């Protein structure tokens, strides 16, 4: 028989939501139900995607996506909106 660790209390929950044209991943406090952090994937009308990092539903950083023309991957660059 294996000993499986059982955690007494879960404090945070990670969830994935789809809202309108965007999707986001969020970290939520279980006790209060308050969204602490989220990474939102937003598609604008031109079909271009961008990401936002939010803390307490305030944008703290914009993440720009840069596709390499060689086809060897994608780079991401975060631009800080305000000091944390």
Biopython code that builds the backbone (N, CA, C, O; Angstrom):
import numpy as np
from Bio.PDB.StructureBuilder import StructureBuilder

atoms = [
    (1, "UNK", "N", (0.837, -1.169, 0.000)),
    (1, "UNK", "CA", (0.000, 0.000, 0.000)),
    (1, "UNK", "C", (0.890, 1.243, 0.000)),
    (1, "UNK", "O", (1.922, 1.281, 0.671)),
    (2, "UNK", "N", (0.487, 2.233, -0.743)),
    (2, "UNK", "CA", (1.240, 3.474, -0.851)),
    (2, "UNK", "C", (0.670, 4.518, 0.095)),
    (2, "UNK", "O", (-0.540, 4.597, 0.307)),
    (3, "UNK", "N", (1.559, 5.311, 0.654)),
    (3, "UNK", "CA", (1.119, 6.441, 1.467)),
    (3, "UNK", "C", (0.912, 7.631, 0.551)),
    (3, "UNK", "O", (1.856, 8.098, -0.087)),
    (4, "UNK", "N", (-0.290, 8.116, 0.481)),
    (4, "UNK", "CA", (-0.614, 9.265, -0.361)),
    (4, "UNK", "C", (-0.814, 10.470, 0.543)),
    (4, "UNK", "O", (-1.680, 10.452, 1.418)),
    (5, "UNK", "N", (-0.022, 11.519, 0.342)),
    (5, "UNK", "CA", (-0.194, 12.690, 1.212)),
    (5, "UNK", "C", (-1.552, 13.351, 0.979)),
    (5, "UNK", "O", (-1.979, 13.548, -0.158)),
    (6, "UNK", "N", (-2.200, 13.680, 2.056)),
    (6, "UNK", "CA", (-3.489, 14.372, 1.978)),
    (6, "UNK", "C", (-3.291, 15.769, 2.549)),
    (6, "UNK", "O", (-2.835, 15.927, 3.682)),
    (7, "UNK", "N", (-3.633, 16.763, 1.772)),
    (7, "UNK", "CA", (-3.489, 18.136, 2.210)),
    (7, "UNK", "C", (-4.757, 18.552, 2.932)),
    (7, "UNK", "O", (-5.865, 18.291, 2.465)),
    (8, "UNK", "N", (-4.586, 19.196, 4.067)),
    (8, "UNK", "CA", (-5.729, 19.558, 4.894)),
    (8, "UNK", "C", (-6.576, 20.655, 4.282)),
    (8, "UNK", "O", (-7.805, 20.606, 4.346)),
    (9, "UNK", "N", (-5.931, 21.639, 3.693)),
    (9, "UNK", "CA", (-6.677, 22.800, 3.251)),
    (9, "UNK", "C", (-6.178, 23.281, 1.895)),
    (9, "UNK", "O", (-4.974, 23.441, 1.698)),
    (10, "UNK", "N", (-7.077, 23.508, 0.980)),
    (10, "UNK", "CA", (-6.733, 24.084, -0.314)),
    (10, "UNK", "C", (-6.991, 25.583, -0.212)),
    (10, "UNK", "O", (-8.097, 26.008, 0.123)),
    (11, "UNK", "N", (-5.961, 26.385, -0.506)),
    (11, "UNK", "CA", (-6.100, 27.830, -0.364)),
    (11, "UNK", "C", (-6.430, 28.527, -1.668)),
    (11, "UNK", "O", (-7.181, 29.503, -1.681)),
    (12, "UNK", "N", (-5.868, 28.029, -2.777)),
    (12, "UNK", "CA", (-6.041, 28.692, -4.059)),
    (12, "UNK", "C", (-6.524, 27.702, -5.103)),
    (12, "UNK", "O", (-6.279, 26.500, -5.003)),
    (13, "UNK", "N", (-7.203, 28.218, -6.090)),
    (13, "UNK", "CA", (-7.712, 27.403, -7.181)),
    (13, "UNK", "C", (-7.280, 28.045, -8.495)),
    (13, "UNK", "O", (-7.340, 29.266, -8.641)),
    (14, "UNK", "N", (-6.850, 27.233, -9.441)),
    (14, "UNK", "CA", (-6.501, 27.728, -10.770)),
    (14, "UNK", "C", (-7.603, 27.282, -11.715)),
    (14, "UNK", "O", (-7.946, 26.101, -11.769)),
    (15, "UNK", "N", (-8.155, 28.231, -12.457)),
    (15, "UNK", "CA", (-9.244, 27.904, -13.366)),
    (15, "UNK", "C", (-9.049, 28.541, -14.722)),
    (15, "UNK", "O", (-8.290, 29.501, -14.863)),
    (16, "UNK", "N", (-9.728, 28.013, -15.718)),
    (16, "UNK", "CA", (-9.649, 28.514, -17.085)),
    (16, "UNK", "C", (-11.045, 28.914, -17.515)),
    (16, "UNK", "O", (-11.973, 28.111, -17.421)),
    (17, "UNK", "N", (-11.214, 30.150, -17.988)),
    (17, "UNK", "CA", (-12.525, 30.652, -18.392)),
    (17, "UNK", "C", (-12.473, 31.177, -19.820)),
    (17, "UNK", "O", (-11.418, 31.587, -20.303)),
    (18, "UNK", "N", (-13.602, 31.161, -20.481)),
    (18, "UNK", "CA", (-13.754, 31.784, -21.788)),
    (18, "UNK", "C", (-14.796, 32.878, -21.651)),
    (18, "UNK", "O", (-15.930, 32.620, -21.249)),
    (19, "UNK", "N", (-14.406, 34.101, -21.987)),
    (19, "UNK", "CA", (-15.317, 35.242, -21.914)),
    (19, "UNK", "C", (-15.301, 35.976, -23.246)),
    (19, "UNK", "O", (-14.265, 36.524, -23.622)),
    (20, "UNK", "N", (-16.400, 36.005, -23.962)),
    (20, "UNK", "CA", (-16.465, 36.704, -25.247)),
    (20, "UNK", "C", (-15.437, 36.153, -26.213)),
    (20, "UNK", "O", (-15.391, 34.950, -26.467)),
    (21, "UNK", "N", (-14.605, 37.047, -26.755)),
    (21, "UNK", "CA", (-13.557, 36.626, -27.686)),
    (21, "UNK", "C", (-12.266, 36.238, -26.980)),
    (21, "UNK", "O", (-11.343, 35.733, -27.619)),
    (22, "UNK", "N", (-12.188, 36.466, -25.679)),
    (22, "UNK", "CA", (-10.942, 36.188, -24.965)),
    (22, "UNK", "C", (-11.065, 35.015, -24.013)),
    (22, "UNK", "O", (-12.164, 34.610, -23.633)),
    (23, "UNK", "N", (-9.924, 34.485, -23.640)),
    (23, "UNK", "CA", (-9.848, 33.400, -22.670)),
    (23, "UNK", "C", (-8.873, 33.833, -21.598)),
    (23, "UNK", "O", (-7.951, 34.602, -21.872)),
    (24, "UNK", "N", (-9.062, 33.350, -20.380)),
    (24, "UNK", "CA", (-8.064, 33.661, -19.380)),
    (24, "UNK", "C", (-7.912, 32.573, -18.335)),
    (24, "UNK", "O", (-8.824, 31.794, -18.063)),
    (25, "UNK", "N", (-6.721, 32.557, -17.765)),
    (25, "UNK", "CA", (-6.355, 31.636, -16.706)),
    (25, "UNK", "C", (-6.314, 32.461, -15.436)),
    (25, "UNK", "O", (-5.702, 33.529, -15.418)),
    (26, "UNK", "N", (-6.953, 31.990, -14.367)),
    (26, "UNK", "CA", (-7.002, 32.805, -13.160)),
    (26, "UNK", "C", (-6.612, 32.011, -11.925)),
    (26, "UNK", "O", (-6.807, 30.798, -11.853)),
    (27, "UNK", "N", (-6.055, 32.729, -10.956)),
    (27, "UNK", "CA", (-5.733, 32.179, -9.648)),
    (27, "UNK", "C", (-6.697, 32.823, -8.666)),
    (27, "UNK", "O", (-6.713, 34.045, -8.514)),
    (28, "UNK", "N", (-7.505, 31.999, -7.996)),
    (28, "UNK", "CA", (-8.569, 32.495, -7.131)),
    (28, "UNK", "C", (-8.359, 32.013, -5.703)),
    (28, "UNK", "O", (-7.955, 30.872, -5.477)),
    (29, "UNK", "N", (-8.636, 32.891, -4.737)),
    (29, "UNK", "CA", (-8.632, 32.523, -3.326)),
    (29, "UNK", "C", (-9.912, 31.741, -3.048)),
    (29, "UNK", "O", (-11.009, 32.243, -3.290)),
    (30, "UNK", "N", (-9.782, 30.521, -2.545)),
    (30, "UNK", "CA", (-10.942, 29.657, -2.310)),
    (30, "UNK", "C", (-11.883, 30.258, -1.266)),
    (30, "UNK", "O", (-13.101, 30.238, -1.445)),
    (31, "UNK", "N", (-11.329, 30.789, -0.184)),
    (31, "UNK", "CA", (-12.162, 31.277, 0.920)),
    (31, "UNK", "C", (-13.013, 32.472, 0.538)),
    (31, "UNK", "O", (-14.199, 32.514, 0.864)),
    (32, "UNK", "N", (-12.430, 33.442, -0.145)),
    (32, "UNK", "CA", (-13.176, 34.665, -0.477)),
    (32, "UNK", "C", (-13.774, 34.631, -1.881)),
    (32, "UNK", "O", (-14.680, 35.408, -2.183)),
    (33, "UNK", "N", (-13.276, 33.738, -2.745)),
    (33, "UNK", "CA", (-13.739, 33.698, -4.132)),
    (33, "UNK", "C", (-13.180, 34.835, -4.971)),
    (33, "UNK", "O", (-13.622, 35.047, -6.100)),
    (34, "UNK", "N", (-12.214, 35.567, -4.432)),
    (34, "UNK", "CA", (-11.630, 36.729, -5.107)),
    (34, "UNK", "C", (-10.543, 36.295, -6.090)),
    (34, "UNK", "O", (-9.679, 35.480, -5.764)),
    (35, "UNK", "N", (-10.604, 36.853, -7.294)),
    (35, "UNK", "CA", (-9.578, 36.584, -8.302)),
    (35, "UNK", "C", (-8.331, 37.377, -7.937)),
    (35, "UNK", "O", (-8.375, 38.606, -7.875)),
    (36, "UNK", "N", (-7.217, 36.687, -7.694)),
    (36, "UNK", "CA", (-5.976, 37.353, -7.305)),
    (36, "UNK", "C", (-5.154, 37.756, -8.524)),
    (36, "UNK", "O", (-4.754, 38.913, -8.652)),
    (37, "UNK", "N", (-4.905, 36.812, -9.409)),
    (37, "UNK", "CA", (-4.133, 37.066, -10.623)),
    (37, "UNK", "C", (-4.835, 36.403, -11.794)),
    (37, "UNK", "O", (-5.520, 35.394, -11.629)),
    (38, "UNK", "N", (-4.661, 36.973, -12.974)),
    (38, "UNK", "CA", (-5.164, 36.316, -14.173)),
    (38, "UNK", "C", (-4.293, 36.689, -15.358)),
    (38, "UNK", "O", (-3.702, 37.767, -15.409)),
    (39, "UNK", "N", (-4.232, 35.776, -16.303)),
    (39, "UNK", "CA", (-3.565, 36.027, -17.580)),
    (39, "UNK", "C", (-4.659, 35.935, -18.628)),
    (39, "UNK", "O", (-5.235, 34.870, -18.852)),
    (40, "UNK", "N", (-4.936, 37.060, -19.267)),
    (40, "UNK", "CA", (-6.037, 37.109, -20.223)),
    (40, "UNK", "C", (-5.509, 37.122, -21.651)),
    (40, "UNK", "O", (-4.584, 37.865, -21.982)),
    (41, "UNK", "N", (-6.105, 36.298, -22.478)),
    (41, "UNK", "CA", (-5.790, 36.211, -23.902)),
    (41, "UNK", "C", (-6.891, 36.965, -24.629)),
    (41, "UNK", "O", (-8.049, 36.545, -24.611)),
    (42, "UNK", "N", (-6.542, 38.064, -25.260)),
    (42, "UNK", "CA", (-7.527, 38.944, -25.878)),
    (42, "UNK", "C", (-7.288, 38.991, -27.380)),
    (42, "UNK", "O", (-6.161, 39.180, -27.837)),
    (43, "UNK", "N", (-8.363, 38.816, -28.141)),
    (43, "UNK", "CA", (-8.282, 38.895, -29.603)),
    (43, "UNK", "C", (-8.992, 40.169, -30.034)),
    (43, "UNK", "O", (-10.151, 40.389, -29.683)),
    (44, "UNK", "N", (-8.294, 41.011, -30.797)),
    (44, "UNK", "CA", (-8.931, 42.237, -31.275)),
    (44, "UNK", "C", (-9.642, 41.964, -32.604)),
    (44, "UNK", "O", (-9.483, 40.880, -33.166)),
    (45, "UNK", "N", (-10.426, 42.925, -33.121)),
    (45, "UNK", "CA", (-11.189, 42.698, -34.357)),
    (45, "UNK", "C", (-10.338, 42.341, -35.582)),
    (45, "UNK", "O", (-10.848, 41.745, -36.531)),
    (46, "UNK", "N", (-9.052, 42.696, -35.574)),
    (46, "UNK", "CA", (-8.180, 42.365, -36.703)),
    (46, "UNK", "C", (-7.658, 40.931, -36.628)),
    (46, "UNK", "O", (-6.960, 40.472, -37.532)),
    (47, "UNK", "N", (-7.996, 40.236, -35.562)),
    (47, "UNK", "CA", (-7.544, 38.860, -35.408)),
    (47, "UNK", "C", (-6.191, 38.733, -34.741)),
    (47, "UNK", "O", (-5.648, 37.632, -34.647)),
    (48, "UNK", "N", (-5.632, 39.852, -34.272)),
    (48, "UNK", "CA", (-4.342, 39.817, -33.592)),
    (48, "UNK", "C", (-4.560, 39.553, -32.108)),
    (48, "UNK", "O", (-5.488, 40.092, -31.505)),
    (49, "UNK", "N", (-3.714, 38.733, -31.529)),
    (49, "UNK", "CA", (-3.878, 38.369, -30.121)),
    (49, "UNK", "C", (-2.872, 39.113, -29.255)),
    (49, "UNK", "O", (-1.755, 39.404, -29.682)),
    (50, "UNK", "N", (-3.289, 39.414, -28.036)),
    (50, "UNK", "CA", (-2.367, 39.945, -27.042)),
    (50, "UNK", "C", (-2.762, 39.358, -25.695)),
    (50, "UNK", "O", (-3.847, 38.795, -25.540)),
    (51, "UNK", "N", (-1.888, 39.493, -24.746)),
    (51, "UNK", "CA", (-2.124, 38.959, -23.414)),
    (51, "UNK", "C", (-2.006, 40.086, -22.405)),
    (51, "UNK", "O", (-1.228, 41.021, -22.598)),
    (52, "UNK", "N", (-2.772, 40.001, -21.337)),
    (52, "UNK", "CA", (-2.679, 40.943, -20.230)),
    (52, "UNK", "C", (-2.495, 40.150, -18.950)),
    (52, "UNK", "O", (-3.124, 39.111, -18.751)),
    (53, "UNK", "N", (-1.626, 40.653, -18.086)),
    (53, "UNK", "CA", (-1.490, 40.074, -16.755)),
    (53, "UNK", "C", (-2.203, 41.033, -15.809)),
    (53, "UNK", "O", (-1.900, 42.225, -15.781)),
    (54, "UNK", "N", (-3.151, 40.510, -15.036)),
    (54, "UNK", "CA", (-3.962, 41.336, -14.144)),
    (54, "UNK", "C", (-3.782, 40.894, -12.698)),
    (54, "UNK", "O", (-3.635, 39.709, -12.399)),
    (55, "UNK", "N", (-3.800, 41.885, -11.812)),
    (55, "UNK", "CA", (-3.782, 41.636, -10.375)),
    (55, "UNK", "C", (-4.961, 42.383, -9.784)),
    (55, "UNK", "O", (-5.076, 43.595, -9.967)),
    (56, "UNK", "N", (-5.840, 41.685, -9.078)),
    (56, "UNK", "CA", (-7.057, 42.281, -8.509)),
    (56, "UNK", "C", (-7.856, 43.026, -9.572)),
    (56, "UNK", "O", (-8.353, 44.126, -9.330)),
    (57, "UNK", "N", (-7.975, 42.426, -10.735)),
    (57, "UNK", "CA", (-8.728, 42.950, -11.884)),
    (57, "UNK", "C", (-8.186, 44.276, -12.420)),
    (57, "UNK", "O", (-8.928, 45.027, -13.053)),
    (58, "UNK", "N", (-6.918, 44.577, -12.181)),
    (58, "UNK", "CA", (-6.238, 45.750, -12.729)),
    (58, "UNK", "C", (-5.099, 45.253, -13.622)),
    (58, "UNK", "O", (-4.365, 44.343, -13.236)),
    (59, "UNK", "N", (-4.948, 45.834, -14.796)),
    (59, "UNK", "CA", (-3.869, 45.427, -15.710)),
    (59, "UNK", "C", (-2.534, 45.881, -15.124)),
    (59, "UNK", "O", (-2.337, 47.068, -14.867)),
    (60, "UNK", "N", (-1.617, 44.932, -14.914)),
    (60, "UNK", "CA", (-0.289, 45.267, -14.405)),
    (60, "UNK", "C", (0.789, 45.101, -15.474)),
    (60, "UNK", "O", (1.874, 45.668, -15.348)),
    (61, "UNK", "N", (0.502, 44.324, -16.531)),
    (61, "UNK", "CA", (1.477, 44.157, -17.613)),
    (61, "UNK", "C", (0.769, 43.725, -18.884)),
    (61, "UNK", "O", (-0.190, 42.954, -18.848)),
    (62, "UNK", "N", (1.255, 44.234, -20.008)),
    (62, "UNK", "CA", (0.806, 43.783, -21.322)),
    (62, "UNK", "C", (1.887, 42.868, -21.875)),
    (62, "UNK", "O", (3.077, 43.150, -21.740)),
    (63, "UNK", "N", (1.478, 41.791, -22.486)),
    (63, "UNK", "CA", (2.430, 40.840, -23.058)),
    (63, "UNK", "C", (2.246, 40.845, -24.564)),
    (63, "UNK", "O", (1.160, 40.558, -25.068)),
    (64, "UNK", "N", (3.301, 41.170, -25.273)),
    (64, "UNK", "CA", (3.269, 41.193, -26.735)),
    (64, "UNK", "C", (3.847, 39.896, -27.264)),
    (64, "UNK", "O", (4.803, 39.359, -26.705)),
    (65, "UNK", "N", (3.274, 39.401, -28.328)),
    (65, "UNK", "CA", (3.746, 38.161, -28.942)),
    (65, "UNK", "C", (4.472, 38.500, -30.226)),
    (65, "UNK", "O", (3.967, 39.264, -31.049)),
    (66, "UNK", "N", (5.645, 37.941, -30.398)),
    (66, "UNK", "CA", (6.442, 38.194, -31.590)),
    (66, "UNK", "C", (6.762, 36.851, -32.237)),
    (66, "UNK", "O", (7.454, 36.022, -31.647)),
    (67, "UNK", "N", (6.265, 36.642, -33.434)),
    (67, "UNK", "CA", (6.494, 35.383, -34.144)),
    (67, "UNK", "C", (7.777, 35.503, -34.950)),
    (67, "UNK", "O", (7.984, 36.482, -35.666)),
    (68, "UNK", "N", (8.631, 34.505, -34.828)),
    (68, "UNK", "CA", (9.874, 34.494, -35.597)),
    (68, "UNK", "C", (9.556, 34.069, -37.023)),
    (68, "UNK", "O", (8.840, 33.092, -37.240)),
    (69, "UNK", "N", (10.083, 34.792, -37.980)),
    (69, "UNK", "CA", (9.796, 34.502, -39.388)),
    (69, "UNK", "C", (10.477, 33.234, -39.867)),
    (69, "UNK", "O", (10.130, 32.711, -40.926)),
    (70, "UNK", "N", (11.442, 32.729, -39.106)),
    (70, "UNK", "CA", (12.107, 31.488, -39.500)),
    (70, "UNK", "C", (11.254, 30.270, -39.175)),
    (70, "UNK", "O", (11.572, 29.153, -39.584)),
    (71, "UNK", "N", (10.172, 30.490, -38.439)),
    (71, "UNK", "CA", (9.292, 29.387, -38.074)),
    (71, "UNK", "C", (9.806, 28.559, -36.913)),
    (71, "UNK", "O", (9.348, 27.438, -36.693)),
    (72, "UNK", "N", (10.757, 29.107, -36.170)),
    (72, "UNK", "CA", (11.364, 28.350, -35.075)),
    (72, "UNK", "C", (10.763, 28.670, -33.708)),
    (72, "UNK", "O", (11.371, 28.352, -32.686)),
    (73, "UNK", "N", (9.605, 29.281, -33.666)),
    (73, "UNK", "CA", (8.976, 29.525, -32.367)),
    (73, "UNK", "C", (8.427, 30.921, -32.219)),
    (73, "UNK", "O", (8.381, 31.706, -33.166)),
    (74, "UNK", "N", (8.019, 31.202, -31.019)),
    (74, "UNK", "CA", (7.394, 32.473, -30.677)),
    (74, "UNK", "C", (8.088, 33.046, -29.458)),
    (74, "UNK", "O", (8.444, 32.311, -28.538)),
    (75, "UNK", "N", (8.285, 34.373, -29.448)),
    (75, "UNK", "CA", (8.853, 35.066, -28.302)),
    (75, "UNK", "C", (7.758, 35.869, -27.630)),
    (75, "UNK", "O", (6.863, 36.384, -28.300)),
    (76, "UNK", "N", (7.821, 35.980, -26.323)),
    (76, "UNK", "CA", (6.879, 36.800, -25.580)),
    (76, "UNK", "C", (7.648, 37.863, -24.824)),
    (76, "UNK", "O", (8.732, 37.597, -24.304)),
    (77, "UNK", "N", (7.092, 39.075, -24.758)),
    (77, "UNK", "CA", (7.743, 40.171, -24.062)),
    (77, "UNK", "C", (6.692, 40.871, -23.210)),
    (77, "UNK", "O", (5.670, 41.317, -23.731)),
    (78, "UNK", "N", (6.931, 40.971, -21.909)),
    (78, "UNK", "CA", (5.976, 41.619, -21.006)),
    (78, "UNK", "C", (6.387, 43.067, -20.788)),
    (78, "UNK", "O", (7.553, 43.354, -20.516)),
    (79, "UNK", "N", (5.436, 43.969, -20.906)),
    (79, "UNK", "CA", (5.655, 45.394, -20.664)),
    (79, "UNK", "C", (4.919, 45.746, -19.376)),
    (79, "UNK", "O", (3.694, 45.641, -19.314)),
    (80, "UNK", "N", (5.653, 46.160, -18.353)),
    (80, "UNK", "CA", (5.057, 46.487, -17.065)),
    (80, "UNK", "C", (4.237, 47.758, -17.174)),
    (80, "UNK", "O", (4.726, 48.777, -17.662)),
    (81, "UNK", "N", (2.993, 47.704, -16.722)),
    (81, "UNK", "CA", (2.111, 48.860, -16.773)),
    (81, "UNK", "C", (2.263, 49.694, -15.514)),
    (81, "UNK", "O", (2.286, 50.922, -15.587)),
    (82, "UNK", "N", (2.366, 49.046, -14.356)),
    (82, "UNK", "CA", (2.572, 49.765, -13.106)),
    (82, "UNK", "C", (3.459, 48.928, -12.207)),
    (82, "UNK", "O", (3.596, 47.721, -12.406)),
    (83, "UNK", "N", (4.057, 49.566, -11.220)),
    (83, "UNK", "CA", (4.896, 48.829, -10.276)),
    (83, "UNK", "C", (4.024, 47.991, -9.361)),
    (83, "UNK", "O", (2.975, 48.444, -8.903)),
    (84, "UNK", "N", (4.459, 46.770, -9.096)),
    (84, "UNK", "CA", (3.675, 45.870, -8.231)),
    (84, "UNK", "C", (3.883, 46.189, -6.790)),
    (84, "UNK", "O", (3.304, 45.535, -5.923)),
]
sb = StructureBuilder()
sb.init_structure("model")
sb.init_model(0)
sb.init_chain("A")
sb.init_seg("    ")
for serial, (resi, resn, name, xyz) in enumerate(atoms, 1):
    if name == "N":
        sb.init_residue(resn, " ", resi, " ")
    sb.init_atom(name, np.array(xyz, "f"), 0.0, 1.0, " ", f" {name:<3s}", serial, name[0])
structure = sb.get_structure()
